[in-house]
Amino acid sequence: MKSKTGFVLLIGLCIAWVNVFSQNITINEMYINPPGTDVGCYVELYYPGGISLDGYSLVGVNGYNGSDYQSIALDGYSIPADGYFVIAQDASVSNADLIDSNVNYQNGPDNIQLRDGSDVVDAIGYGDFLPTEFFAGEGSPAPAYFTGEHSHSRIPDGNDTNDNSVDFQSGNLTPGTMNIPESTEPTNTPGPPTATAGPPTATPTGPTPTPPPVENIKINEMYINPPGTDVGCYVELYYPGGISLDGYSLVGVNGNNGSDYQSISLDGYSIPADGYFLIAQDASVSNADLIDSNVNYQNGPDNIQLRNGAVVVDAIGYGDFLPTEFFAGEGSPAPAFFTGDHSHSRIPDGNDTDDNSVDFVSGELTPGEMNIPEAMEPTMTPTGPPPPTATPTGPTPTPPPIYNLKINEIHVNPDGQDLGCYIELYYPGSHRISLDGYTLVGINGYDNTEYNIVPLTGEVMAGDYFVIAQDDSVANADLIDVNINYQNGPDSIQLRAGSTVVDAIGYGTFLPEEFFAGEGDPVDYPNPTNNLSLNRIPDGTDTDNNFDDFVLGILTPGEQNQPAGEPTHTP
């Protein structure tokens, strides 16, 4: 007969065995938002005793739309016996087991998930999520970041209540070693360390790439925002005497969320002996050494970095950054652009104080040649009669940049008295834009004259709505102007950037002698019926035919469009 004590002991051993083998790998420490330029980022995994990472991946999940945006495969690696595995952005991180520049995840509100195949093993969501945004962590979000050089740390290591707001606290940077709370240091006993018998620390099973040597190459001139259509953009690098560009890349860093959005590899190229290397958008740029359409970087507030592997060698941030936006340049930002056909230029070439606002001035376009300041020309010896004196014509206004803005919803024909009219714009782009220089223009279907010209001002965030309302009865109004009460049709409304038509809608039944100034065919807009609007569904859809793109929908100013008759869902 078995003793009761032995039976209890057997059960206890079984429970212990189950607990050991059911423990998950945890995201133990995260450091992805250093002060200043993002270098030295890392994510640390923890599993005491070690385990293979075959089949695992570390995935960034965008808090804006829930999509996967950055994934690091961990196949071929193992967590060593000490329990810590460090995925580092660059070689500046101590105890790195894997170096991958993609570990510089977005700064939040966003998420990082550890997945085994498609199964989420552990996750952290961090930052202040709006109701419309996507939290894919556990419990409630952790803060977006802790001030100073502090990481998100589980203390003690591996502690997991399945609530990010509880599990992660501000810790000192301890990649590959035991987590400790902010400002707390481990107590060290003087004297030689006492060796403790135990399993040897496993060597990482995957190769650690060796970064190439770093040279002091400069982003010397930048021209990415020409007047009108973006053609002839370029970025010029400078290194007197010449040098190989193997291992280098030119990377756009989004000012809206800090993510890399456009990268040009420079492997196989060299800066020639004259010191200038030119990456051009198209063949219209003289002295081009490399033509790549991706050199048409965003207009700002944004950043461009020259990297050697994962190390930032030089950087420029340009534009007016909000406190919530991401400056990844040097010192303070340069202006977003200089008026007219002028570039951001270092003068003299290669001049660098590590402050973009000081180093870059308005220069003439000199791709592949010595930079010269705006309105200054090199001294030339006259060889003939002097040229005629030009008659001043006054300054030529710089047209606003043309963005992919859409007239997304119009409500200009309410039931009864015309009150609460509005037009909603939608911007499906990737960063904040200004509406300065844009107008909404009514085109009379009877005689093609322009009426009710509404100048726009303000800003639109990426993937967001901008509502121009007739009065303050309209929800989510960004701009109020009584002239937004356009005619009921057959008429047209155009969105213009300067004189360029960016988008247009023509609505109503046009007679042959009347004037349609929309796109494709007009959309019918019947006499008032239950206060309905004309909607693009889904938002921003555009086939360049108003008849196909717009349908009757319920009134949703500043919110996702819904067709008429669809129930309203309470979140």
N, C-alpha and C positions, 0 to 999 in steps of 0.2 A: 504494500500500500504506500503511495506517495505521500510525503509529508505536506502539510498545508504550506509550510514555509517554502519548500522547493517549488510548489505550484505558483505561488505569488512571485517568486524570483523569476520563474520562466516567463510569466506574463510581462513582468517589468522589462526583461531583456527584449521581448518581442516588440514592446512599445518603443523602446529606445532604438531598436533596429529600424522600425518604421519611420521614426522621426528623423534619423540620420539620412535615410535614403529618400525622404520626401522633401528635404530642404531644397529650396530653389536658389539658383545663383541670383545675387542682388546687384543692382547698380548701387555701389557703395559710396562713391564720392564723385562729384561733378564740378568741373571748373571750366566754364565756357564763355565767361564775360569779364576778361581782365580789364583793369583801367587802361585807357588809351588804346593802342593798336592791339588787336587780338593775336597774341603769341603766347605759347606755353599752355594752351588749353589741353584738358584731358578728361577722360572718364575712366573711373576705376571700377572693376567688377570684383566681387568677393564670393569665395566658396571655400571654406576651410577644408584642407586636405587635398585640394586640387581636383580638376576634372577636365575632360576634353571639351573643346568649344566647337567641334565639327557640327555644322548645321545651324550654328547660331549667327545672328547678325544684330548690330546696333543701329536702330532706325530712328531718324528724326521725323516727327509727325507735325505738320504745319498747324499751328493753332488757328490760322485764319480760315482754312478750308478743309482741314482733316486729311490732306494728302500726304503721302510719304515723299520727303524731299531730299533725304541724304541717308545712304545706307552703307555700313561698313561690314563686310563679310569677315567672319572670324574662323572660317574653315582652316584647318591645319595648325591651329594654335591650341594651347591648353593653359588653364589656370594652374600655376605651380603649387607645390605642397604648402607653401606659406599662406595660400589663400587669396593673394592679390594679383590682379592682371590689369595693367595700365595701357590704355589706348591713348597715345599722345599726338598732339598736333605737329610737334617738331622735336628736334633733338635736345632742346633746352630743358625738357621735362625729365627729371631723374626717375630711374627705375622703369623706364618705358619698355614694354614688351612688344608693342606694335606701334609704328609711327604712320599716321594717316592724317593728311590735312583736313579731311572731311569731319574730324571730330570737333571742329569749330562750329558747333550747332548754333541755330538762331537763338537770340537772347530772350525771347518770350513776349507775349504768352505763347508757349509752344510745349512740345512733349518729346521725350526720348523713350523708346521702348527697346527692351532686350527680347528678341524673338528666337524661338527654336523652331525653324521652319516658319510656319504661319502662326504658331502659338505664342502669345505674349507671356513671357516668363516673369518679367518685372517691368515697371514703367514709372516715370516721373513726369508730371506736368507742372510747369512753373510759370508764374506771372499772374496778372489780373485778367481773367478771361471775361469777355462780354458774353451776354446770354446767347448771342449768335455765333460765338466762336467755339472751338472744338477742344475740349479737355479730354485727353486720352491717357491720363495717369491713373493714380489710385486714390480714392477718398476725395480729398480736397487738394488744390494746388499748393505747392511750395512757393515761397517768394520768387520773383524773377531773378534776383541776385542778392548777395549780402555785400555790404559796403566794404571797400578796400580789397585787399588780396585775400579773400576768404572763399571757401568752397561750400557747396551743398554736401553735408557729411551725415552719414548714419553713425550715431554714437549710442551704444557701442557698435562696432563693425557688424554689419549684417542685420541689425535690429529692424524689424519690419512688422508694422501694425496694419499694413495696407492702407495707410493714410499719409500721403506725401507731406501734408502740412504738419504732421506730428513727427514723422520719421526723419526729416531732413532739417538740420540746424546749421548755423554758421560755424565752420571749422577752419583750423589752420590748414595750409596746403601740405598734404602728406601723401603724395602719390606713391603707392606701393608699400606703405607702412601703416601702422595703426592710426585710425582717425582720432583726433583730439579736438575739443571744443575751441572756439576762437579765444586767443590770448592765453590759453592754458598750455603749458609746456610739460612734457614728461619729466619726472624727477630722475636725475642721473646720479648714481652712486660713484664717487671718485674711485679710480683704480682700474686695473685691467679687467676687461669683460670676462665673465665666467662662462665658459662654453657649456652649452646644454645639448646633450645628445638628442638627436632627432633626425628625421629624414632630410636628405640634402635638398637644397632649393633647386627646383627643376629649371633647366634652360628652356627659354621659349622655343617652340617648335617651328615658328615661322621666321623668315629672314627680316632683319631690321634694315631698311634702306639707309645707305650713307648719303647724307645731303651733299651736293656739290659745293665747292668753295665759293665764298661770297665775295663779289667785287663791288666797288662803289660806283655802279652804273646809275645814271640819272634819267628820270623822265624829264626831258629838256624842253619840249614844246608839245602842246595839246590843242587840237582843233576838232571839236566834236559836236558843235552846235552852229552850223552855218545858217544864215538867214534863209527862210523858205525851206525847200526840200533838203533833207540831209544827204548831200553828196560831197565828195572830196574831203571827208574827215580823215584825220591822221593823228598818230602819236609818234613823236621822235625821241629816241634814246640817244644818250651822249656818253662817250668814254674815249678820251683822247688817246690815240695810238692804236685803238682797236682791241677786240677781245672776242672769244667764243661765247655764244649765247646758249650753249647746250645746258639743259636743266632749268632754263629760265622760262617764265610765262608772264603775260600781261593780263591781269584779272580785274574785272569790274566787281565792286562790292556795293551792294544795294544800300542806299541811305535809309530806306524804309525799314528794313529788317536785318541788315548786317550779313545777308547771305551772298555768296559768290553767284553772279548771274551770267557772266560772259568771260571766257578764258581763251587766250591765244597762246599756243605753244610756240616757243622760239627755238626749239631743238633743231640743230642742223644749220643754223644761221650764225653769222658773226658780224660784229660791228667792224667796219673797215677802218683803215689807218687814219682817215680824215676825222674819225670820231663820231660820225652821225649814222644812225640806223633808223630807217623810216618804215613804219607799219601803216599802210594806206588802205582806205576803204575801197578805192577803185583806181583805174588807170588814169584818171584825170589829175592825180597828184604827181607832181614832178619828183624825181629822185627817189621813187619808191623802191625799197629793198624787199618788201613783203606786202602782198595785197591780200587782205582778209576783211570781208564785209563786217565782221564782228567788232572792228575798231570803232564803229559808230556806237560808242557807249552812251548811257543815259545822260540826260541834260542836267541833273542835279536837283536837290542835294544828293550827291553820290560820291563814289570814290573809285580811283584806279590805283592798283598796286602792282609793282614789279616784284616778282618773287623768284627766288632761287630755291627750287624745291618748295618747302613750306616756309622758308625764311623771307620776310618782307625786306627787300633791299631798298626800295624807295616807294613813296606813295604821295598821291595828291587827293585831297578832299575838297569839293567845290560846291558852293551854293549856301543857302541859308538853312542851317540844320535846326530843327526844333529840339527841345530838351529830350524828347522821347526817341529821336532819330539817331542814326549811327554814323559818326564821323570816324573814318579809318585812315585819315591822312596824317599829316605832321603839323604840330603846333595848332594853328587856327586855320579854318577853311579859306581857300581862295574864292573869289566871286564865281557865281554859276557860269557866267559868260561875260565877255567884253563886247560892246556894241559893234555892229557891222562885221566886216570880214577881218577880225583880229583873233589872235590865238592867245592861250596862256603860255607865256615864254619866260624862261630863266635868262636874265641878262645881268652880267655876261653869261655865256653858255656854261652850264654846270654849277652855277652859283647856288649854294645850299646852306641856309641857316637852320634847317629843320623846322621852318614855319612857312606853310603854304601861302599864308596871307602876305608874307613879305617877299617870298622867293619868286612868285609868279606875277608878272605884270602884263599889261596889254601890249602885244607885239604884232608886227606885220607878219604875214604868212611867209615863212622862209623854210619850207620843208627840206631837210638835208643840207641846210646852209646856216651860217652864223645868224643868231637871233638879233633882231633890231627892234627898238621900241616903236610903238604906234606913232605914225605921222612923221617918223624920222627916216630919211633915206640916206644910203651911203653917199659920201661926197664923190661927184663925178666931174671930170674935166670937160667943159663945154666944147663941142666940136663943130658947132654951126650956130645959126641965129637962135636967139632965145625963143622958147615956145610962147604962143600967145597966152595972155593972162586970162584965166578962166573966169567966167561970170558967175558970181556966187548964186546958188540956187536954193540955199537953206538946207538944213539937215534932212536927211531921208530917214523917216521913222523905220525902226527895225520891226518887221512883222513878228507876231507872236509865234512860238513853235506850234506845229500842228500835231495834235494828239488824236488818238482813236476814240473820241468822245461820241456818244450816241444820244439822240433824242429818244428817250426810253418810254415815256408815257406823256400823253397830253390830255388835259381836261379843260376845254375852252367853251363847252356848250352845256352848262348845268341846266337842270330843270328850273323853270321859273326865272327869277332875276339872276343875272350873271354875277355871282359871288363865289369865292372859293376856287376860282380858276387857277391852274398851275401847269407848268411844264417841268418834267423830271429828266435830268441828264444822268447818264451812267458811264463810268470809266472803268473798263476791264483791264487797265494796264497794271504795271508792277510797282509804281511809286507815286508819291504825292505830286500833283501838278497844280499850276496856277491858271485861273481863267481870265487873267488880265489880257485884254486885247480881243476877247471873244464877244460876240453879240448874237442875240436872237432877233431875226428879222422876219416880219410878216410880208408875204408877197400876195398882192391882190389878184385873185383869179379872174377878175373882170377886165383889168387893164394892165396887169403885170407891174404895177407900181409898188414901191416899198412903203410900208406903213408900220407903225409900232416897232421901232428899233430899240431893243433893250440891251444896254451895255452890261456885261457880266463882270463881277469881281469876286474874289474869294478863291478857295482852294478845294480840290477834290482828292480824297485819299484813294489809294489803289483799291479797285473792286467796290467802289462806294457810289452813292447817289448824291446829286445836287439838285435841290428843289427851288425853282423860281416861282413864287406865289403871288397872287393878286392881292391878298390881304392876309391878316394874321389868323384867319379861321382855318388855314391849311396846316395840317400837322407836318412837323419836320421841315419847315421852311428854312432855307439857307439864305434866301434873298427875297425881298418883297418889292414888287413894282406893279403899279396898277395897270401898266400897259401890257401885262401878260394876258389880258383878256382879248385874245385874237378873234378874228371873224370866224363865223361858224361854217363856212365853206359854200361853194368850192373855192378853196384857198390853199396856200402853202406856207410853211414855216421853215426857215433855214437857220442852221447853226453855222456861224462863220468865224474863222480866225483871220482877223484883218479882212481882206477881200476874198479869201479862199473859203469856199463852201465845204464844210467838214461833214455835215449830215443834213438831211432835209426830209420833210414829209409833206405830201400833198393829199388833201382829204376832201371828199364830197364828189358829186357827179358833175364833171366838167363837160360843157358843150364844146363842139369842135372849134368855135371861135374864142374859147376862153384859154387861160394861161395856167398850165400845170408846171410847177417849179420844184416838184419832189423827185423821187427816184422810182424808175420803172413805171408802174401804174398806180393811180390814186387808190386809197382805201376809202370805203364808204363810211361816212359818219352821219348816221341817221339823226332825225330830230330827237331831242332829249328823251331818253328812256331810262328811268330809274337811276339817274346820275352815274352813268358809266363813262369810262375813259378809253382812249386808244392805247394799247399796250404792246410792247415787244415781249413775247413769251417763248422761250425763257429770256431773261433780261439780256439786252445787248445783242440778240440775234439779228443778223443783217444779211440779206441776200441781195441788197440794192433794189428791192422791189417793195414799195410801200404796201401794195395789195397783199403780198404774202407775209410781210413781217409784222403787221399790226392787226390786232384783233380787239374786240370789245372786252374790257375787263373791269373788275371792281376798282374803286379808288384806293390806291396804295402809295401815296406820296412818300418817297424816301424809304420804301420797303420793297420786298420782292413782289413782282407783278403776279397777279392771279387772274385767270379768265373769268368772265361773268358766269355766275351760277355755281362756282366752286366754293365749298364751305370754308369758313374761316376757322382755323385751328388755334386753340389757345395753347401756347407753349407750356 
